[in-house]
């Protein structure tokens, strides 16, 4: 029930897309003022099918897949430490810049999406088609 409510709440801005030449699209995630320093927030895109985690650390916005690559678990329940994100399910840690898995049991990196801030909105720019997602 909790996951369903978060998906429903997150759908408002996460489904707005603009297609660009070259087969890429920009997906609107949330307002830049909706996430403070040291915070993370989940946005649900593609009709609620794909969670994207937005993180602001050191003034830099980053976006990764919203679920752990080891086993499905929503990463907004995890915690941030010095440039990394830890999944609380099995304590796998990921580098925020590269998505690389730093600690087992996760072996696959998180998908990392290029972030664009435009008109006060946080967007990711990704290829057309399904959002890249790494999972065991």
N, C-alpha and C positions, 0 to 999 in steps of 0.2 A: 504494500500500500504506500509506504514512504517513497519508494522509487517511482511509483506511478504519479504521485503528487508532484514530485520534483520535475518529472518529464512534462507534465501538464503546465506547470508554472514556467518552465524554461522555453516553451514553444513560441512565445510571443515574438521575439526578434530573431530567433535562430533560424528561421526558414526563409528570410529574405536573401535572394541571390541576385547577382548581376553577372551575366556571362560576358567574357572578354574574348577578343580574338586570340587565336592560338590554343583554343581548347581549355582555357582556365576559367574558373569562376571565383567570385568573392562571396563569402558567406558572412553575413552580419551576425555577430555573436551577442554583444551587449555594449552598453555605453561605457566609455572610458572612465567616467566618474562613478561607476557601479562597483569598482574593485580598487581597494586601497593597497598601499605598500604592505608586502608580506602576506597578502591574501590570495586565495584561489577561489574560483567560482566555476561551476559547471554550466555549460550551455548545451542544449539538445538541438541537433540540426537534422536535416533530411527527414522531416516529419517525426522527429523524436527517436529515430532509429540509431543515431550516432551521437554519443556524448563527446564533447570537447572540453577539456579542462584549460581554463585561462588562469595564468599565474602572473603576479607582479612582484618581482624581487629586484632590489637595487635599482628601481625606476624602470626596469626593462619588463615589457610584456612578452609572455611566451604562451604558446598554445600547443597542447599535446592531446593524444587520444585520451579520453576520459576514463578508460578502464585499464587495469593492470594487464600486461602482456602475458603474465604467467597463468592467471586464472581470473575469470570475470569478477571484478570488484571495482566499485566506483572510487576513483582516486581522490575525489573531493573530501573523502573521509580520512585521508592520510594526513601527513604533516610535512612541512618544509624545513629543511636544514641546509644552510650554506650551499646554495646552488643545486640542491637535490630534493627529490620528492620521495617519500617512503610510503609504500602501500602497507596499511596496517594489518592486512589479512595474513601475510607470511613474512612481512618485514623486508621485502625486496625494495631496493633503493635505485632510483633512476636519476641520471644527470639531466637537469632541466634544459640545457642548451642543445645537447645532442640526442637525448632520449635513451642513451646507452644504459643497459642494466648494469649496475655497479655491485649488487649483492644478489646471491641466489635466494630463492629458487628461480627467479626470473632469469631467462637467458636471452630472450628477444628484446630489442629496444622498443621504446614507445615511439609511435609515429609522431613526428614534430611538424607543425604546420607554420608556414610563414605568416607573421602578423603584420597587418597594415592598420594604422589609425587614420581615419578619414572622417571629417566633420563630427568629431567627438565620439565616433563609434569604433569599436574594435571588430576587425574583420580578419578572416583568414583567406589566403589566396591559394587555391588548390586546383589540381587538374579536374576536368569534367569527369563525371562518373561517380561511383561510390567513393566515399571518403576512405583514405588509406587507414588501415587498422592492423596492428600486429598482435597476434594471439597464438598461444600454444594449442 
